[in-house]
Amino acid sequence: MAGSASYNGIKYVMFGIMDDAGVLIKDVDKGLSAEGILKIDGDGQGATTANITGLEEAGTAQYANNTVKRVAHGAQTPQTALTMLDMPHDVLQKLKGYVGDGKGGYVLSSGKKPHVAMVVCADGFDGADYFDTFANGELIEAAHNHGTNTNSEVDYNATLTYQALSPIADNVFVDDKGVQRPYKAFASFDKGFTMDNMLGEVFNGYTKTPTAQAISGTTSSN
């Protein structure tokens, strides 16, 4: 059977900002780019870690007649601890919900946090691509940790927490019982998989264009 349950690195992380209807914002100023999606993969830029937790909750046993008769499972509460290497400053502020004042500064908006969709792509040991995807969530940077340089340089890379929420659009991430879920896994070898279909579901409103393909790396489909 094709596939692997082991991975050997992060290929990239992609983000998009969604509007209140769950549609990708394709605008350089209001969104992340004219195409909406943005892969963090510039010169010296990328993801260092993406530790995903809360994909399932441990069950709580329910007893009757001195035996376990049922196991209750809580809702999925996915959360991703991200460390990003030198990502663009303005992009990070947008993703966190900071707004520019036109004087070189940013402050955290007192309004709603942006709806952020995210794709984490990892290499499998079988050579396939594996995708952890979230159609809606919020991104925070709780702290900055600065230190002094000595004979060793002290670096700080953006340490972020992404908290997944239920998708906004009704037809996204629906399970076999008709219930929406906050997380969906994709693999490049699965029957019916194409990059464009995946991006179209995660980033609702994504349009396949030459520029969008260059940004997302979707020059080919499986």
C-alpha positions in Angstrom: 0.0 0.0 0.0 1.3 3.4 -0.9 2.2 5.9 1.7 4.3 6.5 4.8 3.6 7.5 8.3 7.1 9.0 8.7 8.4 12.3 7.4 11.8 13.8 7.0 11.4 17.6 6.9 9.2 20.6 6.2 9.1 21.6 2.5 7.1 24.8 3.1 4.3 26.5 4.8 1.6 28.5 2.9 -0.8 31.1 4.2 -3.8 33.0 3.0 -6.2 35.5 4.6 -9.9 34.8 4.3 -12.8 37.2 4.5 -15.8 36.8 6.8 -17.5 34.7 4.2 -14.6 32.3 4.0 -13.3 33.5 0.6 -9.6 34.1 -0.1 -8.7 37.8 -0.2 -6.8 38.5 -3.4 -5.3 41.9 -2.7 -1.8 43.1 -2.1 -2.9 45.5 0.7 -5.8 43.6 2.3 -4.5 40.1 1.7 -1.0 38.6 1.3 -0.7 38.9 -2.5 -2.7 39.6 -5.6 -3.3 35.9 -5.9 -4.2 35.5 -2.2 -1.9 32.7 -1.2 1.8 33.1 -0.2 4.5 30.5 0.3 7.1 31.5 2.8 10.1 30.5 0.8 12.2 33.6 0.0 15.9 34.2 0.4 16.7 32.9 3.9 13.0 32.4 4.7 11.0 29.3 5.6 9.6 27.2 8.4 11.9 25.7 11.0 9.4 23.7 13.0 5.6 23.0 12.7 4.5 21.0 15.7 0.8 20.1 15.4 -1.1 19.0 18.4 -4.8 18.5 19.3 -5.7 16.4 16.2 -7.5 14.0 18.5 -8.3 14.0 22.2 -7.9 10.9 24.4 -11.1 9.2 25.1 -12.9 9.2 28.4 -14.1 5.7 29.4 -17.7 5.3 30.5 -18.5 2.3 32.7 -21.6 0.2 33.3 -21.9 -3.3 34.8 -18.4 -3.0 36.0 -16.9 -2.8 32.5 -16.1 -0.1 29.9 -19.2 0.2 27.7 -18.4 3.4 25.9 -15.6 5.9 25.2 -16.4 9.6 24.8 -14.2 11.7 22.6 -13.9 15.4 22.8 -13.8 17.7 19.8 -10.7 18.2 17.7 -8.7 21.3 18.8 -5.7 21.5 16.5 -3.0 23.9 17.3 0.4 24.4 15.6 3.6 25.7 17.1 5.4 27.4 14.3 9.0 28.7 14.1 9.6 30.8 11.0 13.0 31.8 9.8 13.2 35.5 8.7 9.6 35.7 7.1 8.6 39.1 5.7 7.8 41.6 8.5 4.7 43.1 6.9 3.3 39.6 6.1 3.7 38.5 9.7 1.9 41.7 11.0 -1.0 41.1 8.7 -1.4 37.4 9.7 -1.4 38.4 13.4 -3.9 41.2 12.9 -1.5 44.2 13.4 -2.3 47.3 11.4 0.1 49.9 10.1 -0.2 53.5 11.1 1.5 54.9 8.0 4.4 56.1 10.2 6.4 52.8 10.2 4.6 51.3 13.1 2.1 48.5 13.7 -0.4 48.0 16.5 -2.6 45.0 17.3 -6.1 45.8 16.1 -8.8 45.8 18.7 -11.1 44.3 16.1 -11.3 40.6 15.1 -8.2 38.6 14.4 -7.8 37.7 10.7 -9.1 34.4 9.4 -5.9 32.6 8.4 -5.8 29.5 6.3 -2.6 27.4 6.3 -1.0 24.5 4.5 2.0 22.7 6.0 3.8 20.5 3.4 6.2 17.7 4.6 8.4 15.2 2.8 7.6 11.6 3.3 10.2 8.9 3.4 8.5 7.4 0.4 9.1 10.6 -1.6 5.5 11.8 -1.5 4.2 15.1 -0.3 2.1 15.2 2.8 -0.1 18.2 3.7 -1.6 19.2 7.0 -4.2 21.8 6.1 -6.4 24.3 8.0 -9.1 26.4 6.3 -9.5 28.8 9.1 -7.6 29.8 12.3 -5.9 32.6 14.2 -2.2 33.3 14.5 -0.5 34.8 17.5 3.1 35.7 18.5 3.0 35.8 22.3 6.5 37.1 22.9 9.9 38.3 21.5 12.9 36.8 23.2 16.0 39.0 22.7 19.5 38.3 23.9 23.0 39.8 23.7 25.6 38.7 21.2 28.9 37.5 22.7 31.3 35.2 20.9 28.2 33.5 19.7 25.3 35.2 17.9 22.0 35.2 19.7 19.1 34.9 17.2 15.3 35.1 17.6 13.1 33.6 15.0 9.3 34.3 15.0 7.7 31.8 17.4 4.0 31.6 16.5 0.9 29.7 17.6 -1.7 28.8 15.1 -5.1 27.9 16.6 -7.4 26.2 14.1 -11.1 27.0 13.9 -14.0 25.5 12.1 -14.0 26.4 8.4 -16.3 29.3 7.5 -17.6 28.0 4.1 -20.2 25.2 4.7 -18.8 22.8 2.1 -15.2 22.7 3.4 -13.7 19.8 5.4 -16.9 17.8 5.8 -16.7 14.3 7.1 -18.7 11.2 6.2 -21.5 12.2 8.6 -21.9 15.7 7.2 -20.0 17.3 10.0 -17.3 20.0 9.5 -13.9 19.4 10.9 -11.1 22.0 11.5 -8.4 19.9 9.9 -7.8 17.9 6.7 -4.9 15.7 5.7 -3.9 15.3 2.1 -1.2 13.1 0.4 0.1 13.6 -3.1 -0.4 9.9 -4.0 -4.0 9.6 -2.9 -6.6 8.8 -5.6 -8.1 12.0 -7.0 -5.6 14.3 -5.5 -4.5 17.4 -7.3 -2.7 20.4 -5.9 -5.3 22.8 -7.5 -8.2 20.9 -5.9 -6.6 20.9 -2.5 -5.7 24.6 -2.7 -9.2 25.4 -3.9 -10.7 23.8 -0.8 -8.3 25.1 1.8 -8.1 28.6 0.2 -11.7 28.9 -0.9 -11.7 31.1 -4.0 -8.2 30.1 -5.2 -7.9 30.4 -8.9 -5.3 28.6 -11.0 -3.2 31.2 -12.8 0.4 31.1 -14.0 1.3 33.6 -11.2 -0.6 31.7 -8.5 1.2 28.5 -9.6 4.6 30.2 -9.3 3.8 31.3 -5.8 2.3 28.0 -4.6 4.6 25.7 -6.5 1.6 24.1 -8.4 3.3 23.9 -11.7 2.2 20.2 -11.9 -0.6 18.0 -10.6 -0.5 14.4 -9.6 
